[in-house]
Amino acid sequence: MKKISTKSIVALICIFASSQFFYAQDYHLSQYDIAPIYMNPALAGMYLGEKGDFRIMSNYRSQWQQLQSKPYTTALIAFDKPIGRFGVGGYVIDNLAGLSNYNSFGCIVGGAYQITNDESKNHYLTTGVQVGFMNVNYNTNDLLFSSQYFSDRGLDGNAPNGENFAKLNLLKPDINAGIYYKYRNTNQKFNPFAGFSINHINMPDQSTLGIPYRLPMRFNLNAGSDIQVNPSLKLQPSCLYMYQGGAAELSLGVLAFYNLKNTNYELVSGLAYRLQDAIVLNIGIKEGGNTFRISYDIVTSPLQVYAGNRGAIEMGVIYTGTNKQYKEQVDKIDKFFN
């Protein structure tokens, strides 16, 4: 017999309720800038004046382990590459919802195009489209339903759930599109940027009960600016607003980049506030186009009654390489085997 405490029941209900009310925009990342092509298709292969021939990005997020033995996790890995005024890239993302083992997996590829040309000098305007698929699967044996609750013995996972699921595994196409603008002038103090994107334009059917339910489109608006305070310090205030199916999320934050004297390294620290959800602390290091960062979410939503202030820990990595570096590594491998 499967049993669960009243406190855990209430906590899990709060997770699902707050997920719908506060951040129902699919699965969110605190370090959304670490995965730019997940945030906006127009950024695939678009380095906006930065040097590099290819880029590898990765995020890993773990949360809510305090409420149960198995945390909710999100893992993403992405790759993109510029080709003239075009850019190509793609990502895979996997989300696993704790003890329920409700799994969502997506594989997306796309391309972007730089609308502005060399005559536009410091202005970058790009647009992009992504296509791919999403897969949702779960096992009802891992889930508990209201029909399995009894006043005399609580929840009984072995009792019939009374549900009739038409499918437990879905594979659906997915389409995203976006546009992005950035001003970049190393001689200017302010370099603003802004982007708008739409996810799930085709609104894929997510129903497992045989009754059509289309996933609502997600609208994303991101804006901010690079502010060069002095030769050693740069600030980057930014905001992200997302809206999907009547639910909205607003995140406001700032990152600080401090250049270590006589080196190519920058210390990165930051603070953000996700409205009615969490305070996000960031710390990391940056070297050229390479970044490593760790963030921690301090819960400010009603869930803190059950989980305390401990929310999520997230790691983000960006590696930017050149064709020369890639060729050197291939040559080393060839020499090793030959």
N, C-alpha and C positions, 0 to 999 in steps of 0.2 A: 504494500500500500504506500502510495506517495502522499506525504503530508507536507504542509508548509505553514509557517506561523502567521498569525493575524498581522503582525507588523510587516512581514515580508509581502503579504498579499496587498496591503495598503501601499507599500513602497512601490511594488511593481505596477499597480494601477496608476500611481502618480507618474511613473516614468512614461507610460504610454500616453497619459493625459497631457503631460507637459510637452511630450514630443509632438503631439498634435497642435497644441496651442502655441508653444514657444518656438520650436524649430522643426516644423514638419517639412522643411525643404530638403527632402531626401536625407542623405547623410552628410552632415557638415564637418568641416575641418577648421580648427582654430588657426592653423598656419596655411590659410588658403593661398597665400602668395607663393608658397613653396611649390604648389602644383598649378602654375598659371594656365595650362591648357585644360585643366579640369574646371577652372573658374570661368574661362572664356575661350572659345574655339579660335578667336581672332589672334591669339597669342602663340599659336603653333609655329615654331621655327622663327618667331619674331623676337630678336634680341634687342631691338630698338636702340641701336648704336653701340651696344656692348659687343665685345669680341667673342668669337666662338664658332666652331663648325658643327657641333652637335651638343646635345644636353640630355642628361639623365636625371630624373627627379623621383623622389620617393617620400611617402608619408606613412607613418604608422601611429594609430590612435587606440588607446585602451581606456575604458571608463566603466563605472558602476560596479567595480569588483567588491566594494564595501557592502553592496546589497545582496550579493550572491557569490557563489564560489567561482563562477565563470564570467569574466567581463564581456562587455560589448566591445568589439574590435572593428577597426577599419584599416585596411592596408591598400595602398595605391603605389603603382610604379608607372612612370611615364617616360617617353622618349620623343624628342623632336629635333628637326634639322632645317636650317635655311637653305634654299636653292634659289639664288638670285633674289627677285622680289617676291618669291613664293616661299612658303614654309610647309612642312609636312610633320605629322606627329600622331601619337596615339597613347592610350593608357589603358590599364586594367585596374579595376577597383573591386575589392571583396569586402563585404560587410557581414559580420556574424553576430546575431543578437543573443548573446549569453546562453543560459541554460535551455532556451527554447530551440536553439540551433536553427533559427530562421535565417536563411542565407540569401543574400542578394549579390550577384556577380555581374559586372559589366565590362565589356570590351569595346573600345571606341577608337576609330581612326579618323583623321581629318586633314584638311589643308587650309592655309590662310594666304592672303594676298595683301601686299603693301600697296595701298592706293596711291599714296604720295610718292614722288620720285626725288631724285637728287636735287632738283631745283627747289624743292620745298625745304631744303636745308635741315632745320632743327625740328620740323614737324613730321610726326609719324602717325598715319592713319591706316589701320588694317581691318580686314574683315575675314571671317572664316566660317566653315561649315564642318560638322562632324557627323558621321554615321556609324552605327554599330549595333550591338544587341545587348539586352539585359536578360539575365536568368534569375528567377526566384524559385527557391525550393525549400521545403520544410517537411518535418515528420510530425503528424498529429499526436504521436505517442509522447512527444516532448512538450506538448502544450496542455494547459489546464483550462477548463471552461466552467461557466457558472452552473451548468447542469451537473457538474461533478462535486458540487459543494453540498454538504449535508449538515444540518444543525447539530446533530449528535456527535459527528466524528470529523467535521471539517472537510477539507478537500481530499478526495479519493481519486487519484490518477488512473486507477484500474477500472473505475466505473465507466459505463458508456457515456460518450460526450454528447450524443444526440445530434451531431453535425453530419452533413452530407457534402463532402468536398468532391467537386467534379475533377479537379486536378491538384496535384501537390508539387508540380514542376512546370514552370512557365518559361518560354523562350520567346522574346519579343524584340522587334527592331526598335531602334532609338535614334532620334535626329536632334542635333543641337546647332545653334548658329549664334554669331556674335559680331560686335564691332568694337574697336578700341582706338583711343587716341592718346598720344604722349608727346609732350614738348621736352626736348633734351638739348640743353645748351650749357656746356661746362663753365661758360663765362657769366651765367646768370644765377642768381640766388634761388629763385623759385622755378621748379620744373614740374608743372601739373600733369596729371594723367586722369583718364576716365574711361570706363568701359561699360557696355550693356550687352547682355546675352540672354538667350532663351533656351532652356533645356526641355526635352520631351515635346518637341513641336508636333510630332505625330500622335501624341497622347496615347501610348500603348495600353491595351486592355490588360489590367492586372487581376481580373477576377479569377478566383479559384472555386466559386460556387455556381458557375454557369450563368450568373447574372452579370451582364457587362458592367465593368467599372474601369473607366479610363483614368490613367494617371494624369493629374493636372499638370499643365505647363508650369515651369519654374522660371520666374523673371529675376534677373540678377543685375544690380547696379553697383559698380565699384568706382570710387574716386579718391583722389588724394594728391599729394605733391611731395617731391623731394626738395628739402630746404637745406642749403649749404650754409650752416651757421658760421663756420670758419674752416680753414684748410683741414682741420683734424676731425671735425664733427658735422655729421649730416643727420637731419631728422626727417622722418617720413610719416606724417599723419595720414590716415586713410580711414575709409568707411566702406562697409559692405551691407547692402540692403537686399534681402531676398523675399520673394512673395510667391506662394504656391497654394492654390486651393483654399483661399481664405485665411491662411496662416502667414505670418510675417516674422522676419528676423532682422535685427539691426545690430551691427557690430561696429564700434568706434575704437580706434587705437592709434598708437604711435610707436614706431621703431626708431632707435638711436644707433647710429653707426659711428664708432670712434676708432680712428686710424692710429695704430700703434706706431710710434715714431721710428722712422728708418726701416720700416717693413712694409710688406704688401697686405698685412693682416688688419682686419677690422673687428673689434669687439662689438657684438650686437646685443642689445637689450631692448625690452619693450613691455608695454602695458596696454591691455585692451579691455573693453567692457561689452559683453554681449547682453543686450537689454533684457532684464528680468530672467537671466539665465546664469551667467558666470563672469568672473573677473579672470582674465588670462595673463599669465606672466610668461615672458619670453627671455631666453638667454642663448647666446651662441657665438659663432665666429665665422667670418667671411674672408675669403682670399680670392680676389678677382671675381670670376664667375662661379666660384665654389662656395657653398654655404652649408653649415651644419647648425641646427637649432633644436632646442628642447623647449616645450611649453607645458604649462600646468594650469588647469582650470580650477578655480576656487568657486564652488557652487554658491549662488545667491538666490536661487529659485526655492520654492517650497520644499523641494527634495532634500534640502539641507537638514530637515527635521529627522530624516531617516539615514542619510549618508554623511551627515556632518558637512563640512566644507570641501570634502575631498571629491573631486569630479573626475577629471581625465588627465592623463599624461600623453603627450604627443611628441614624436620625433620627426624632423624633416631634413632632407638632404638634397642638394642640387650639385651635380658635377657637370662642369662645362669643359669640353675638350676640343682639340683641334685635329685636323686630318694628319698633321705631322706627328702628333703624339700617338694617334691610333696606329700609324704606319710603324712607328718605332716599337710599339708593343707587339705588333704582329711579327716584326722581324726578330724580336727577342724570343718569341714562342717558336718560330721556325728554326732558329739556331739551337734552341734547347732540344728539339726533337730530331734534328739532323746533325 
